[in-house]
């Protein structure tokens, strides 16, 4: 596989404008997208262009979910959720909540589930038929809902439930007490759970990872090695790599167990000039670098140039520092990162056009081949 950079915008970019009924409809993404087992789900607010009455008008809008498959082959699906909603209320309350594996849950005009296999909607009245005790108990604020394996929620009368995805029956849910953690355990929790509201997509840019229990693979500048990765330094898999104005080299090191963690016994750079502000993509659920297999390797994130005009590059790199492929995403600003296999995905913005706001885009990259598909969302 050639390591020549591929342009991520090729072949699949489309603005979400389509003819429908009486005129043109324009869809814009709203809020954070969500990764399901086989797609990236994006909430869309759709309005009829001819009905615009002014920027602050509370015009009627429609709500859709766009499912962009991770396989790069299956066409995307646009699923209608609700219509004739008030725009201001919709923009203030509508939100994707997450997927329990079978359903994608969201707040629109009320709680709604989308069965991922069929696109069938599960609405509040249907949930109330299965669970009469929930009648009239649904709240319209997203803070009362969370999806962690199952959809959990608080009702208007302050009870807590979770939904069984197999039969949609609600069962009482008791929040488990938070364990008492020592300093190291608390730092591990912080690295594992810190949301993008705390430190943004940078939480997915990782300094290095263990190849074996005795081998370290890292991306560091010479100054970083001198300061933090010299012989005797302690290393963990829970270390982020902030963006720097310079190149990071690929280092291999030997490690051994020492008090509290692992310590470096030797470290040396692999041949090459390095990569601008390079980092490894971290795993989505654990504070460690995402590991690839068949062949073994990591996903490396780096930039086309120093500074704000640099675009994010994504490469597959093996444990010997050899790059199999590189994709130029075209994004100079990253909004969301979706690690995983068999594909990784990124939502971001390209360079800002003159006199307008940059459009949001989605790019999905097959981690085995580097093949891409991408979509351009129309932004306000």
C-alpha positions, 0 to 999 in steps of 0.5 A: 500500500502506497503511503502517498496522501489521499484527499479525504474529500474525494468522491462522497461530498454532498451538501444536504440540500434536496428538492421535496414537495413544494420547494427546496429543503436545507438540512443543517447538523445540530449538536454532537454526532454519535457513533453506533455499531456501524454508522455515525449518526447526526441530528439534522434540522431541516427547513424549507428555504422558501419559508425563511422569514428572517433570522430570528423568526420561529419558523417551522422545521423538521427533524431528521437523523442521518446515518452515515455507514462506516463501511463506506459502501452502504448508502447513508440513510436519512430518517424523518423524526418529526415535522412542524416543530418550532425552530427555537425550541428544537434548537434549544432542546433536541439532542442525540443521546446515544445508542444502546446497540439496538436503538439510537435515542434522541430528544426531539419534541419528546423522547424518541428511539430509532431502531437501527436495523429498520429505521422504525421510530419508538415514540413516547406514546409507544413506550407508555403503552409498554410502561403505563407508569411512565405516562406523562413523565417524560422530561424535555431536558437532556440532562435527565437522560444518559445512554451507557449500555442502556438508556437511563432517565429520570422522570418528572416525579424524580424516579430513575429507570433504565430501558431494556432494549430487548423489550423496552420495559422500564426497570427501576435504576439505582445509581451505584455509589462512586468508589473511593479512589486513590490518586493513581486510580483517580487519574486513570478515571480522569483519562478514561472518562473526561468528556470533550466538554473538558478538554475537547478532541485533544483527549484523543491525541496520545503520546505513545503505547506499549507494543509488548510489556517490555517495549514502548512506542512513542511520538516525541520531540527530542526536547520531550525525550530529554525532559520526560522520556529519558532513561529512568523516566516513568511511562504510562499509557495514559499520556496525551500529546498536545499540539506543538510547533515542531516535528515529533520523531518515532521512538522505540524504548525498552521498559521494565516494571518499577515502583508505581508503573514502568520505567524506561531502560533505553530509548532511541529514535527510528529513522526518519524526519518525524511528523508535525505535532504527531500523536497516536489516536487513543482508544475510545473507551480506555486511556491507551492508544488504539491498537490495530491488528492484521497487521499490528500497528497504530493510527497516527494523527499529524498535521500538514503544516505548522500553525492554524492553516495545517490540516489533519493527516491520518496515517496507519503506522506499524511498530517499526515506524513504517507508514502504510497509508496517509489520508489528508482530511482537509480539516484545520479544526477538529470538532469530534473524533470517533476511534474504533475499528474497522473505521475511524471517523472525524468531524471538522471544518476546512479553511474558512471561506471569505465572508462566511462560516466554514462548513462542517464535514465528516470523513470516515477512514477504513483503518485497513486500507485507508479508503475514505468516504466523506460528507459536507454538512451545510452549516449556518 
